[in-house]
Each structure stands twice: as structure tokens, then as C-alpha cells.
Amino acid sequence: MSPVKVKAPPDHALREGEGDPSKSAHREGGHVLEMQRRRLLLACVEVLAEQGLQGASVDRICKRAGVSRRTFYDLFVDREWCFLATFEFVIAQISAQVAPLYVCSGRWRVRVRAALTALLELFDAEPALARVCVVETLKAGPEILERRRMLLDALIAAVDEGRGEGKVAVPPPLTAEGVVGGVLSVIHTRLVEPGAGALVALVNPLMSMIVHPYLGPAAAARELKRPVPPPVHARNGDASRRVEDPFADLPIRITFRTARVLTVISAQPGASNRAIGDSAGVSDQGQISKLLRRLERYGLLSNCGEGHSKGEANAWMLTERGEAIQRTIDPPGTRFRIS
């Protein structure tokens, strides 16, 4: 499969250029492009989930992201390549939470159950991710369908590892493919049915279906009786949380300096004004104090210190929205150097 044709800046543009004004400007421009790209990906997830593949026009995606069409085409060759980049983004989000639970040591059944539970909990918490991954990809072009096929092959291989723990006759070679297809079909049906209920409630019946060919009917029956995690909204009070753009309705522009300050605070929670200014390269204490107060006013920071009124230094922390913005503008692998 061809690589995703995204016109993104080289990775070094996000890290290099310390002390060189021309390189610093290039780095800042590259980082702004990365922020805009990720805003477009988040917007594309939402639009695909709401409007479907056919209704996800470039205009709708740009309007949701607050990004111009010109910037869109600076970053993506066309709409299809944006869809492919969005699918890769969605898979990365899912893999980060689910894959570690399967690849750890332990019995196959236990690892499969942990990964399946995490997947269904994530889908309940992020229905937009679920719909893009399971429903809309079936309507996509050949590039996304090929990427989906590769993902299915990996899932089939994981399920087929059940042969190593099998206590019954070895099942036919196509068993794992049939199991994966059946699981996805059940999830797909629930996602397109209004009011179908929490997906995590399917953990036991789906596990029963997965282990039956490999471990036998007795093991399948035991899976139906195991404790099931409560729905996500029962634990966090939010049944409709989606992958949202944390920049939506934000009344300030996130500049390169602002992004650097957020990254510093993420790496050094509880840091003082002076420590943040030193790490972020803002030597003027009046400027850094003004910026920190501004970010606090707009809900991106909170001050956990006693402050100057009691002769103590400020201690800055990211709020939930601040953390979401920081993760968006400074994803793992492209972190600023903050020495």
C-alpha cells in the first residue's frame, strides 16, 4: 500500500533551530502546520461519524476544524488522502489503548478478554472513533480497504493463537477469520442501531464466541458468567464523550510560544513562572506572567501554588482542556526539546 500522502513538514523541523532565527521561524511554521493537520484529523473523525463518508466534504471538515481550504490542500493531496490519514489516526488511538493488553504475558484467553474489554470501553466512550473504524471504512476507497484488510489480518492472527491453548480438536484454518468477522458484524449492528446500549455489555457473549472453537463449550459457558465492567458512563458520568476538537470556541490563538509553554508545564507540573519562562525561552518575567495568567483565564491552566500574596511561588498545572490541547499540538514523537 502506498504511504499516506500528507504534505507535512519534516520531523526535524519541529525540533531543530535553537538559537537560529531563520531555523526557529521554519520550526514554528512546521509546528503550526502539524497543529492544523491534527485539527483537521479530529474534525474529519467527527464529520465522518455524523455525516458519513459521502457527506464528509472538504468544506465541512475545514469549517469544523476552523482551517482554510488552502491549508487543507497544503497538508493533504485530496479528500481521500485526508480520509486515509484519519483512519490511520483512529487506528493509532485504538492501538495505543488496546494493543498493550494483548501483547503482555499471560494466557491467550485472558489477554483476548482484556483487549476486547478495553476496545469496547473505548468505543462506548468515543462513539465517533468506533463509527469511523467499523462502519465508514466499509464504504471507503481501495487504499483504506487495503489498510483495513491488513488490520483484520493482524486480528485474525491474534485469534488464531488460541490453537496453542486448544483442548478440543484443532479447528479448520478459516475459523479465526470467521470469528473476527462475526465479532465485527455484531459490533457493526450495534453501532448502526439507535439506542442499542453499551457495547461493553457484549464482552461475555463475544468472548464465548471467540473461545468456543479453541477451548470448547465448557470454557465458552464460563465466559458468559464472568463479571462484566459497568458501562463507561456509569464510571465517568459521560455517556456521549466524543473525539472532540479541544480548540473549539477557544478565544485565543495557540502560538508557537504558547504551545511551548504548555509543553513545559506538561513535562514539569507545578513549575513556577521563572522555571517555565527559562525552559520555554521567555526571559522577560513580565511577559511569562502575563501569558500564564491569560491561559489560566481561558481555562487551560490552574495555579496550585500560594502565589505572591503569601510570598510563595506559583505552581502551574494543565487543566483537562489544557492537557487535551497539549496532546494535540505536541503528540508523542514530536515533543519540543525543553532543556
ABEGO torsion letter per residue (X at the ends): XBBBBBBBBBAAAAABGBGBAAAAAAAAAAAAAAAAAAAAAAAAAAAAAAAEAAABBAAAAAAAAGBBAAAAAAABABAAAAAAAAAAAAAAAAAAAAAAAAABBEBAAAAAAAAAAAAAAAAAABAAAAAAAAAAAAABBAAAAAAAAAAAAAAAAAAAAAAAABABBBBBAAAAAAAAAAAAAAAAAAAABBGAEBAAAAAAAAAAAAAAAAAEAAAAAAAAABBBBBBAAAAAGBAABBBBBAABGBABBBBAAAAAAAAAAAABBGBBAAAAAAAAGBABAAAAAAAAAAAAAAGABBBABAEAAAGBBBBBBBBAAAAAAAAAABBBGABBBAX
